[in-house]
Amino acid sequence: MDASLSEFDQFRNALQAAAARSLERTHPEYVATFQKVISQTGDPSKAFDTVKDISTDKGFTRWRPLLTATLDTELAINRLRVALNMLKILPPREVLNLFSMSAGEWVDYQLTNWLFLMKALLEKEKTLISKAVRTLVKPSNTQWKDIENSLLKRINALIKDTGKMRDPLAHGGLGGGGVSAVEEERLWEGFVLMRGPLDIRQLLEPMVEYHDKWYQCLRQDSIQALAEINRASEELNRHIDWDNV
């Protein structure tokens, strides 16, 4: 997936650097102890164990939710990339048999997974934006609310567009498999006359025909979402005075 996240990386790096400077100012004992153990042993687990009883609540508390929201977003970005890579392939029959899956079930699952992960990513980015603005912009900028609303507006638009992906692109539908087609092609009449449960595998099989079309469509949507996250990071970097937060 070709999408640069240079501005997001810059935001994350600047945030961690600012948080580290704050920790050095407010809790020098923690910093000195941690760094001493690292220099002597090179073992982070021993360093964490050594400083576990040194409180950093005073002065560092405000950084934790923002650092967590950034990591949460970064993890969600990685999950989306993995989901798109999984969607790109259509395993051969012998591989699908190992999972007791049909090709249609594979496509339906990967489409549904992508949709879930895309929405989760955008929601996490919203959380990150709000926390960043309220923690790092609000204290020194009276226009912070306008900045927040402007950034969230575009993310909300992408969330709305993602919701529309549930509508069928061709036969069947994203997340719903062939459910939409059953109603639109007036198949219920015959199905109810035959009684019994529907063959889900057979219902999902037409999705295989549109596998590559779905992949290309969702690849572009993924690139668009990551570009928007990068753009939002660029704006945050512009509004945050990293040397004085």
C-alpha positions as CSV (number, residue, x, y, z in Angstrom):
1,M,0.0,0.0,0.0
2,D,1.7,3.1,-1.2
3,A,1.1,5.9,1.3
4,S,3.6,8.0,3.1
5,L,3.2,8.6,6.8
6,S,6.2,11.0,7.2
7,E,4.1,13.6,9.0
8,F,2.6,11.0,11.3
9,D,6.0,9.7,12.1
10,Q,7.2,13.2,12.8
11,F,4.3,13.8,15.1
12,R,5.0,10.6,17.0
13,N,8.7,11.3,17.3
14,A,8.1,14.9,18.4
15,L,5.6,13.8,21.0
16,Q,7.9,11.2,22.5
17,A,10.8,13.7,22.6
18,A,8.6,16.3,24.3
19,A,7.3,13.7,26.8
20,A,11.0,12.6,27.5
21,R,12.0,16.2,28.2
22,S,9.1,16.6,30.6
23,L,10.1,13.5,32.4
24,E,13.6,14.7,32.7
25,R,12.4,18.0,34.2
26,T,9.9,16.6,36.6
27,H,11.4,13.2,37.6
28,P,15.2,13.3,37.2
29,E,15.6,10.4,39.7
30,Y,13.5,8.1,37.5
31,V,15.5,9.1,34.4
32,A,18.9,8.7,36.0
33,T,18.0,5.3,37.5
34,F,16.5,4.0,34.3
35,Q,19.4,5.2,32.1
36,K,22.0,3.8,34.6
37,V,20.5,0.3,34.5
38,I,20.3,0.4,30.7
39,S,23.9,1.5,30.4
40,Q,25.0,-1.2,32.8
41,T,22.9,-4.1,31.6
42,G,21.4,-3.2,28.2
43,D,18.2,-4.9,29.5
44,P,15.0,-2.8,29.4
45,S,13.1,-5.3,31.5
46,K,15.6,-4.9,34.4
47,A,15.4,-1.1,34.0
48,F,11.6,-1.1,34.2
49,D,11.7,-3.4,37.2
50,T,14.2,-1.1,39.0
51,V,12.1,2.0,38.6
52,K,8.7,0.5,39.1
53,D,8.4,2.0,42.6
54,I,9.4,5.5,41.5
55,S,6.2,7.5,41.0
56,T,5.9,9.7,37.9
57,D,2.3,10.7,38.3
58,K,3.0,14.3,39.1
59,G,3.9,16.0,35.9
60,F,3.8,13.1,33.5
61,T,0.2,12.0,33.8
62,R,-1.0,14.2,31.0
63,W,1.3,12.5,28.5
64,R,0.2,8.9,29.0
65,P,-3.3,9.1,27.3
66,L,-1.8,10.9,24.3
67,L,1.1,8.5,23.9
68,T,-1.3,5.6,24.2
69,A,-3.7,7.1,21.6
70,T,-0.7,7.5,19.2
71,L,0.4,3.9,19.7
72,D,-3.2,2.8,19.3
73,T,-3.5,4.6,16.0
74,E,-0.2,3.2,14.8
75,L,-1.3,-0.3,15.6
76,A,-4.5,0.2,13.8
77,I,-2.6,1.5,10.7
78,N,-0.6,-1.7,10.7
79,R,-3.7,-3.9,11.1
80,L,-5.3,-2.2,8.1
81,R,-2.2,-2.8,6.0
82,V,-2.2,-6.5,7.0
83,A,-5.9,-6.8,6.2
84,L,-5.3,-5.3,2.7
85,N,-2.5,-7.7,2.1
86,M,-4.7,-10.6,3.1
87,L,-7.5,-9.3,0.8
88,K,-5.0,-9.1,-2.1
89,I,-4.5,-12.8,-2.3
90,L,-7.0,-15.6,-3.1
91,P,-5.4,-18.8,-1.8
92,P,-5.5,-21.9,-3.9
93,R,-8.1,-24.6,-3.2
94,E,-5.6,-26.8,-1.2
95,V,-4.9,-23.9,1.2
96,L,-8.5,-23.0,1.6
97,N,-9.2,-26.6,2.5
98,L,-6.9,-26.4,5.4
99,F,-9.2,-23.8,6.9
100,S,-12.4,-25.6,5.7
101,M,-13.2,-22.4,3.7
102,S,-14.6,-21.8,0.3
103,A,-13.2,-19.0,-1.9
104,G,-16.3,-17.0,-1.4
105,E,-16.1,-17.3,2.4
106,W,-12.4,-16.1,2.2
107,V,-13.4,-13.0,0.2
108,D,-16.4,-12.2,2.4
109,Y,-14.3,-12.6,5.6
110,Q,-11.4,-10.4,4.3
111,L,-13.8,-7.7,3.1
112,T,-15.7,-7.7,6.4
113,N,-12.4,-7.6,8.3
114,W,-11.1,-4.7,6.2
115,L,-14.3,-2.7,6.8
116,F,-14.2,-3.3,10.6
117,L,-10.5,-2.3,10.8
118,M,-10.9,0.8,8.6
119,K,-13.7,2.1,10.8
120,A,-11.6,1.3,13.9
121,L,-8.6,3.2,12.5
122,L,-10.6,6.3,11.8
123,E,-12.2,6.3,15.2
124,K,-8.8,5.9,16.8
125,E,-7.5,8.8,14.7
126,K,-10.4,10.9,16.0
127,T,-9.4,10.1,19.5
128,L,-5.8,11.0,18.8
129,I,-6.7,14.3,17.2
130,S,-9.0,15.4,20.1
131,K,-6.4,14.4,22.7
132,A,-3.6,16.1,20.9
133,V,-5.5,19.4,20.4
134,R,-6.8,19.5,23.9
135,T,-3.5,18.6,25.5
136,L,-1.0,20.4,23.4
137,V,-2.9,23.1,21.4
138,K,-5.6,24.3,23.8
139,P,-3.3,25.7,26.5
140,S,-1.8,28.3,24.2
141,N,-4.3,28.8,21.3
142,T,-7.7,30.3,21.8
143,Q,-8.7,28.9,18.4
144,W,-8.2,25.3,19.5
145,K,-11.8,24.4,19.0
146,D,-11.9,25.5,15.4
147,I,-8.7,23.6,14.8
148,E,-10.2,20.5,16.3
149,N,-13.4,20.8,14.4
150,S,-11.6,21.3,11.1
151,L,-9.5,18.2,11.6
152,L,-12.4,16.0,12.7
153,K,-14.6,17.1,9.9
154,R,-12.5,15.3,7.2
155,I,-12.1,12.2,9.4
156,N,-15.9,12.1,10.0
157,A,-16.4,12.3,6.2
158,L,-14.3,9.3,5.7
159,I,-16.2,7.4,8.4
160,K,-19.4,8.2,6.6
161,D,-18.0,7.0,3.3
162,T,-16.8,3.8,5.0
163,G,-20.4,3.2,6.2
164,K,-21.6,3.4,2.6
165,M,-19.2,0.6,1.6
166,R,-21.9,-1.8,3.0
167,D,-23.9,-1.1,-0.1
168,P,-23.3,-3.6,-2.9
169,L,-20.6,-2.8,-5.5
170,A,-21.8,-5.5,-7.7
171,H,-23.6,-8.8,-6.9
172,G,-23.6,-9.4,-3.2
173,G,-22.4,-6.8,-0.8
174,L,-19.4,-5.8,1.4
175,G,-19.9,-7.5,4.8
176,G,-23.3,-8.9,3.8
177,G,-22.0,-11.2,1.1
178,G,-24.9,-12.2,-1.2
179,V,-27.6,-11.1,1.2
180,S,-28.4,-7.9,-0.9
181,A,-28.6,-9.9,-4.1
182,V,-31.1,-12.4,-2.6
183,E,-33.6,-9.6,-2.2
184,E,-32.7,-7.5,-5.2
185,E,-32.9,-10.4,-7.6
186,R,-36.2,-11.7,-6.2
187,L,-34.8,-15.0,-5.0
188,W,-36.7,-15.2,-1.8
189,E,-39.8,-16.5,-3.5
190,G,-38.1,-19.6,-4.7
191,F,-36.1,-20.1,-1.5
192,V,-39.1,-20.1,0.8
193,L,-40.8,-22.6,-1.5
194,M,-37.8,-24.9,-1.2
195,R,-37.8,-24.6,2.6
196,G,-34.8,-25.3,4.7
197,P,-31.6,-23.2,5.3
198,L,-29.8,-21.5,2.5
199,D,-26.4,-22.7,1.4
200,I,-24.2,-19.9,2.7
201,R,-21.2,-21.0,0.8
202,Q,-23.1,-21.0,-2.5
203,L,-24.6,-17.6,-1.5
204,L,-21.1,-16.1,-1.1
205,E,-19.4,-17.7,-4.1
206,P,-20.4,-15.0,-6.6
207,M,-18.2,-12.6,-4.6
208,V,-15.1,-14.4,-6.0
209,E,-15.8,-12.9,-9.4
210,Y,-15.4,-9.4,-8.0
211,H,-12.4,-10.1,-5.8
212,D,-9.9,-8.1,-7.7
213,K,-12.3,-5.2,-8.2
214,W,-13.0,-5.1,-4.5
215,Y,-9.3,-5.1,-3.7
216,Q,-8.5,-2.3,-6.0
217,C,-11.3,-0.2,-4.6
218,L,-10.4,-0.8,-1.0
219,R,-6.7,-0.2,-1.7
220,Q,-7.5,3.3,-2.9
221,D,-9.7,3.9,0.1
222,S,-6.9,2.7,2.4
223,I,-4.4,5.1,0.7
224,Q,-6.9,7.9,1.0
225,A,-7.4,7.3,4.7
226,L,-3.7,7.1,5.4
227,A,-3.1,10.3,3.4
228,E,-5.7,12.1,5.5
229,I,-4.1,10.8,8.7
230,N,-0.8,12.2,7.4
231,R,-2.4,15.5,6.5
232,A,-4.0,15.8,10.0
233,S,-0.6,15.1,11.5
234,E,1.0,17.8,9.4
235,E,-1.6,20.3,10.7
236,L,-1.1,19.2,14.3
237,N,2.7,19.6,13.9
238,R,2.1,23.1,12.6
239,H,-0.1,24.2,15.5
240,I,1.9,22.6,18.3
241,D,4.9,24.5,19.7
242,W,6.9,21.3,20.5
243,D,9.7,23.2,22.2
244,N,7.4,24.7,24.8
245,V,4.7,22.1,25.5
